[in-house]
Amino acid sequence: MSRQTSSAELKKVRFTSREREFVYGVALKYLKNEEDAHDVTQEALLLAFRHQDKFRGDSRFTTWLYRIAATTALMHLRKQRRRPPALVLAQGGDTEEAEREPVSLESSPEERTAAVEQVEQCEASLARLGGRYDEIFRLRFVEGYSEEEIAEQLGLNVATVKTRAYRARTRVRARLARRAA
């Protein structure tokens, strides 16, 4: 008794070592860190496997795979940027040593005073922005929410959030530049 195989079963992708190395190379190009590149490679291949039915064949398979790997690497970089600085470990040659020594967040009194002044200037600039912009500015640039998350919270379109965040950022930047001059 032979069982008839479905077209979905025939199209299952099995990644070769060459394709894995290709994805790893793309990830390493973006991340510049072998450990992170291995993680991103795993995640990108998993995404490619899950969404293989979306490959239309308009381009070469490696082009499609490159796009998935690059996007996954960029998303990984974006997540790293959002981590608070207190969680970043000292960069050292020995990983065990790096895990034991957190980065010193101590600063001089002059640096703290300057930072307090900058925060006060930013808050004063934010207060003058108005209701449409100050809340979006705080959520986006102070608390680190994505445009999609802010749009959902405030019941706005993502495009509206992006526009208001851009306008708020440029207005705050211009006011701070005027104060500095």
N, C-alpha and C positions, 0 to 999 in steps of 0.2 A: 504494500500500500504506500503509494507516494503521496505525500502531502504537497499541495500546491502552495508555493511561496508567494506572498503578496509583493507588490512593487515596493512597498515601504520597507520590507525586510531586505530586498535586493539593494536598496539605496543606502543602507546603513554604512556610515563612513568608519573605516578603521584607519587611524592615522599611522603613517609610517614613521620610522625614526628620522627620515629626511624632513618630513613635515614638522615633526616635533622640534628638530634643530632649527628649522626656519622660523617657527614661532618664538623659540627661545632667543634667537638672534635679534628679532624685532623687539622683543621685550627688553633685552639687554641694551639695545641701542637707546631706548627711551629712559630706562631706569638707572643704568650705570652701576648696578649692584646685582651680583650673581644670585644671591639668595632671593631677592625680590623678583628677579627675572624668572626663577624657577616657579615661584608661586603664581606669577602672572601667566606663565606658560600653561600651567595646569588649569587655571581658571579659563583662559582663552580657548583651550582645546575642549574643555567641558561645554563652554558656550557654543562653540562651533558644532559640537556633536548634538546638543539640544536643538539647535536651530538649523540643522542641515537641510531641512525641507524648505528653507527660505532662500537657499542658493538657487538662483534662476538659470545660471549658465550663461549670462550675458557677458561675463568676463572669465578669465582663468580662475581656477579654484584657488591658486596661491594668492591672487589679488584679493579675493574675498577673505581668505584666511589672514592676510596681512592687515586688512582693515579691522578685523575682529581683534587681533593681537595688539595693534596700535591703540585702539579705543580702550581696551582693557588696561593697557599700561598707563594711559593718560588718566583713567579713572582711579587707578592705584595711586598715582602721583597726587591727584586731587584729594584723595582721602588722607594721605600723609600730611598735606598742608593744613588740614583741619585739626590735626592732633594738637592739643595744648603743649606749649614748650616744656612744661614740667615733666612730661612723659618722655621727652626725647633724651636718649642716653648719650653719654660721652662717646665720641668716636675714637676708638682705639684699635690697635692691631689685634689684641686678644679679646675675643668675644666675651669670655667669662669676666675679664676685668671691666669691660664696657658695661656689662650688666650690673656690676656692683657699684659703679661710680656714676650717679646721676649728674647732669649738667648743673653747675652752680648758677643759681638765679640771683645771687647777691650782686648788688650794684652799689656804686658810690653814692653818697648823699647828693652830689651834684646831678648825677644821672636820675635819681629819684625825683628831685625837685623839677628838673627839666621835663620829665615824664608827666608829673602832676600838672605842670603848666600846659603841656600839649593836650592833655585830656580835658582840662578846663576850657581851652580854646576850642577844641572839637565840640564839647557840649554846648558852648555858647553859640557856635555856628549851627549846630543841630537845632537849637531852640528857635533860631531865626528861619529855619527851613519851612516850617509850617506842617500841618497835620498830614498832608498827602505824602510827604517825603521823609519826615523824621522817623516814623515808625518803620518804614521799609529800610531806611539806612541802618537803623539799630539792628533789626533782624538779620539783614544781609551781611553787614561789615563788622558789627560788634559781636553778635551771637553766632554768626557763621551758618545760618540757614541757607539752603539753596533757593533759587527763584521759584521752583515748583512747590517747595514746602511753604514759602511765604504766600504764594498765590492761593494755596489751599486754605491756609490759616485766615487770610483776609478776604477770601471770596473774590479774588481778582483774576484776570487773565495773566498768564505767564509773561506775555509781551508787555503788559502794563507794568508789571513788577520790574522787568528789566529796564524799561524806559525810566521809571521813577528812580530806580537805584542808580542808574547812570547820571541822571540829572542831579540827584542829591549828592553823589560823589563829586561831580564837577563843581557844584556850588560850594561844598565844604572845602574842597581843595583851593578854589579861587579865594575864598575868605581867609583861609589860613595863609596863603601866599601874600595876600595884602597885609595881613598882620605882621608877617615876618619881614616885609620890606620897609 
